[in-house]
């Protein structure tokens, strides 16, 4: 699973846009938690929440995302914790990005 962080990039006209930069890779176990519909910006959007267990990385920021290239899926993190605080296994909660 690729770990990606948002970075700002300037275009030719001096504008700023956000792009995603790969900052690492890790082994992951992904377990779906629940599906729900949320009301956002006057529209209904389906969301699927997942628990992701990661090994092979000791740093993960909730602003980052995970990309599973083989399955063409992406997950936006919203919570990260260090299991046992031993810096071996991280557990993250994430929304699957549905386009």
C-alpha positions as CSV (number, residue, x, y, z in Angstrom):
1,X,0.0,0.0,0.0
2,X,1.4,3.4,-0.9
3,X,1.4,6.1,1.7
4,X,0.8,9.6,0.2
5,X,1.1,13.1,1.7
6,X,-0.4,16.3,0.3
7,X,2.1,18.9,-1.0
8,X,1.6,22.2,-2.6
9,X,2.8,22.7,-6.1
10,X,3.0,25.9,-8.1
11,X,1.8,26.0,-11.7
12,X,3.2,28.1,-14.5
13,X,1.0,31.1,-13.7
14,X,2.0,31.1,-10.0
15,X,-1.1,29.4,-8.7
16,X,-0.9,26.8,-6.0
17,X,-2.6,23.4,-6.1
18,X,-2.4,20.3,-4.0
19,X,-0.8,17.2,-5.3
20,X,-0.1,13.8,-3.7
21,X,3.5,12.7,-3.1
22,X,4.4,9.1,-2.2
23,X,6.2,9.1,1.1
24,X,6.4,5.4,1.7
25,X,5.0,1.9,1.4
26,X,3.7,-0.5,4.1
27,X,2.0,-3.8,4.6
28,X,-1.7,-3.3,5.4
29,X,-4.7,-5.2,6.6
30,X,-8.0,-3.5,5.7
31,X,-11.2,-4.3,7.4
32,X,-14.5,-2.6,6.6
33,X,-16.3,-1.2,9.6
34,X,-19.6,0.2,8.5
35,X,-21.3,2.1,5.7
36,X,-23.4,5.2,6.2
37,X,-24.8,8.1,4.3
38,X,-23.9,11.6,5.4
39,X,-25.4,14.9,4.4
40,X,-22.7,17.2,2.9
41,X,-23.1,20.3,1.0
42,X,-26.8,19.6,0.3
43,X,-26.1,16.2,-1.2
44,X,-26.1,12.7,0.0
45,X,-22.7,10.9,-0.2
46,X,-22.1,7.3,0.6
47,X,-19.1,6.6,2.8
48,X,-17.5,3.3,3.9
49,X,-15.3,3.4,7.0
50,X,-12.4,1.0,7.4
51,X,-9.9,0.0,10.0
52,X,-6.4,-0.3,8.6
53,X,-3.6,-2.0,10.4
54,X,-0.1,-1.1,9.1
55,X,3.3,-2.6,9.6
56,X,6.5,-1.4,8.0
57,X,6.1,2.3,8.9
58,X,6.4,4.2,12.1
59,X,5.1,7.6,10.9
60,X,1.6,8.3,9.7
61,X,-0.3,11.6,9.7
62,X,-4.1,11.8,9.7
63,X,-3.9,14.3,6.7
64,X,-2.3,11.6,4.5
65,X,-4.0,8.9,2.5
66,X,-3.3,5.3,1.5
67,X,-3.5,4.1,-2.0
68,X,-4.0,0.4,-2.9
69,X,-2.8,0.4,-6.6
70,X,-3.7,-3.2,-7.4
71,X,-7.3,-2.7,-6.4
72,X,-7.5,1.0,-7.6
73,X,-8.7,2.1,-4.2
74,X,-7.8,5.1,-2.0
75,X,-8.4,5.7,1.7
76,X,-8.4,9.1,3.5
77,X,-7.2,8.8,7.0
78,X,-9.0,10.5,9.9
79,X,-7.4,8.8,13.0
80,X,-4.1,7.2,13.7
81,X,-2.8,5.4,16.8
82,X,0.4,3.5,17.7
83,X,-0.8,0.0,19.0
84,X,1.0,-0.7,22.3
85,X,3.1,2.5,21.7
86,X,5.9,0.2,20.6
87,X,6.4,1.8,17.1
88,X,5.8,-1.5,15.3
89,X,2.2,-1.5,14.3
90,X,-0.1,1.4,13.5
91,X,-3.9,1.4,13.4
92,X,-5.8,3.9,11.3
93,X,-9.4,4.7,10.7
94,X,-10.1,5.8,7.2
95,X,-12.9,6.7,4.7
96,X,-12.7,5.0,1.4
97,X,-12.5,7.7,-1.3
98,X,-15.4,7.0,-3.7
99,X,-15.2,9.0,-7.0
